[in-house]
Amino acid sequence: MWAAFGFVEREGNSASPATDGAPVLARAVAPLVSPSVAAHEASHAVVGFLLGADVAFARIGVSALAGFAFEPDAPRRYRVAASLAGPIAEAWSPRWIVRQSDADLRWYRDRIRDADLGNCDWCRAMFWTIGENSRRDEAETFARYREIEAQTIDIVKRPDVWRSIKSVADALMEHGEIDGERIKALVNCDPITII
């Protein structure tokens, strides 16, 4: 089993030669290792791969991340779905469905418009939704976001896709990081599409 780790720092003066008595900033950083976080990163990788992205890796731990990239001409709706797939799978792991409120969507949209791009999956999904057609008004943008969100929820919940996500998540829990080839080998489901 892969061992979780974290950084533990302390505050105050240290007598160790390494710090030469200088103050050391203190904070404990909890690693991101849990089945739901593994499902989150696995889902980004699996859904991205099934929609045509080149998947390089997925990892959990101190910096949980799935590395994937779409071709420049790939439909933006695929990027929206791959961005949403992580938090959807994380919520679905204990069998919850979480949808963002209009107030949340408005906040994400405003961050995009202010060029203050948030680093969350929902911010990225909103960015790509707006990028799909920047002339949409708020109601149309939110409707399109919700349309892709609903399709992505259905995809993640599909038994064959969920089994693939679970296989990748289990490998992440065991190894901490797996490469794109291993992810592709673990995916065993029918094709998906986002319209």
C-alpha positions in Angstrom: 0.0 0.0 0.0 1.3 3.5 -0.9 2.2 5.5 2.2 0.7 8.9 2.7 3.0 11.7 3.7 2.8 15.4 4.5 5.0 18.3 5.4 5.2 19.3 9.0 6.9 22.5 9.8 7.2 24.3 13.1 7.2 27.9 14.2 9.9 29.5 16.4 13.6 29.5 16.7 15.5 26.3 16.0 18.8 25.3 17.4 19.5 23.0 14.5 22.5 23.7 12.3 20.2 23.6 9.2 18.3 26.8 10.2 21.2 28.4 12.2 18.7 29.6 14.8 16.5 31.4 12.3 12.7 31.4 12.7 10.9 28.5 10.9 7.4 29.1 9.6 5.0 26.4 10.9 2.1 24.7 9.3 1.0 21.1 8.9 0.0 20.2 5.3 -2.4 17.3 5.1 -1.9 15.0 2.1 -4.8 14.5 -0.2 -5.1 10.7 0.1 -8.6 9.3 0.3 -10.8 7.1 -1.9 -12.9 10.1 -2.8 -9.8 12.2 -3.9 -8.6 9.2 -5.8 -12.0 9.0 -7.6 -11.8 12.7 -8.3 -8.4 12.5 -10.1 -9.2 9.2 -11.7 -12.4 10.7 -13.2 -10.5 13.6 -14.7 -8.2 11.2 -16.3 -10.8 8.6 -17.5 -13.3 11.1 -18.8 -10.6 13.1 -20.4 -9.2 10.0 -22.1 -12.6 8.9 -23.3 -13.2 12.3 -24.8 -9.9 12.2 -26.7 -7.4 13.9 -24.4 -3.8 12.7 -24.1 -3.5 11.5 -20.5 0.0 11.7 -19.1 -0.6 10.8 -15.4 -2.8 11.0 -12.3 -1.6 11.3 -8.7 -2.8 11.8 -5.2 -0.9 12.9 -2.2 0.3 16.3 -1.3 -0.4 17.6 -4.8 -3.3 15.7 -6.2 -3.5 16.1 -10.0 -4.5 14.5 -13.3 -2.4 15.6 -16.2 -4.2 15.5 -19.5 -4.4 17.8 -22.6 -6.8 18.1 -25.5 -5.9 19.0 -29.0 -6.4 22.7 -29.6 -9.3 22.0 -31.9 -11.1 19.7 -29.5 -14.6 20.9 -28.6 -14.7 23.1 -25.6 -17.6 21.1 -24.2 -15.1 18.2 -23.7 -12.9 20.4 -21.5 -16.0 21.4 -19.5 -16.9 17.7 -19.0 -13.4 16.7 -18.1 -13.1 19.6 -15.6 -16.5 18.7 -14.0 -15.8 15.0 -13.9 -13.5 15.2 -10.9 -15.8 16.9 -8.4 -18.7 14.9 -9.8 -16.9 11.6 -9.1 -15.7 12.8 -5.7 -19.3 13.4 -4.7 -20.5 10.2 -6.4 -18.0 8.1 -4.5 -20.3 8.1 -1.4 -23.3 8.3 -3.8 -24.0 12.0 -3.6 -24.8 14.3 -6.5 -23.7 17.9 -6.0 -24.8 20.7 -8.3 -23.5 24.2 -8.0 -26.1 26.9 -7.3 -26.7 29.8 -9.6 -25.0 32.0 -7.1 -21.9 29.7 -7.3 -22.0 29.8 -11.1 -22.3 33.6 -11.0 -19.2 33.8 -8.8 -17.2 31.5 -11.1 -18.4 33.5 -14.1 -17.4 36.8 -12.5 -13.9 35.4 -11.7 -13.6 34.6 -15.4 -14.8 38.0 -16.5 -12.5 39.8 -14.0 -9.6 37.8 -15.4 -9.2 36.4 -11.9 -9.3 32.8 -13.0 -9.9 30.6 -10.1 -7.9 27.4 -9.9 -10.8 25.1 -9.1 -12.5 22.6 -11.5 -15.7 24.6 -11.5 -13.9 27.8 -12.5 -12.2 25.9 -15.4 -15.5 24.5 -16.4 -17.1 27.9 -16.4 -14.2 29.3 -18.4 -14.6 26.7 -21.1 -18.4 27.1 -21.1 -18.0 30.9 -21.7 -15.3 30.2 -24.3 -17.7 27.9 -26.2 -19.8 31.0 -27.1 -18.9 34.3 -25.3 -22.0 36.0 -26.7 -24.4 34.0 -24.5 -26.2 35.9 -21.8 -26.1 34.6 -18.2 -29.2 32.4 -18.5 -27.9 30.8 -21.7 -24.4 30.3 -20.3 -25.8 28.7 -17.1 -28.2 26.6 -19.1 -25.3 25.3 -21.3 -23.2 24.7 -18.2 -26.0 22.7 -16.6 -26.6 20.7 -19.8 -22.9 19.6 -19.9 -23.0 19.0 -16.1 -26.0 16.7 -16.4 -24.4 14.7 -19.2 -21.2 14.4 -17.2 -23.1 13.2 -14.1 -24.8 10.6 -16.3 -21.5 9.5 -17.7 -19.7 9.2 -14.4 -22.7 7.2 -12.9 -22.7 4.8 -15.9 -21.7 1.4 -14.5 -19.0 0.7 -17.1 -17.5 4.2 -16.7 -17.7 4.1 -12.9 -15.9 0.7 -12.9 -13.1 2.2 -15.0 -12.9 5.3 -12.7 -12.8 2.9 -9.7 -10.0 0.8 -11.2 -7.9 3.9 -11.8 -8.7 5.2 -8.3 -7.8 1.9 -6.7 -4.4 2.0 -8.5 -3.9 5.5 -7.3 -4.6 4.4 -3.7 -2.1 1.6 -4.1 0.7 3.5 -5.9 0.1 7.2 -5.4 0.8 8.0 -9.0 0.3 6.2 -12.3 1.2 7.1 -15.8 -1.0 7.5 -18.8 -0.4 4.1 -20.3 -1.5 2.4 -17.0 -4.6 4.6 -16.9 -5.5 3.7 -20.5 -5.0 0.0 -19.7 -7.4 0.2 -16.8 -10.2 1.9 -18.8 -12.6 -0.7 -20.0 -15.9 0.9 -21.1 -17.9 1.9 -24.1 -17.2 5.3 -25.8 -18.8 8.5 -24.4 -19.8 11.8 -26.0 -20.9 15.2 -24.8 -23.3 17.0 -27.1 
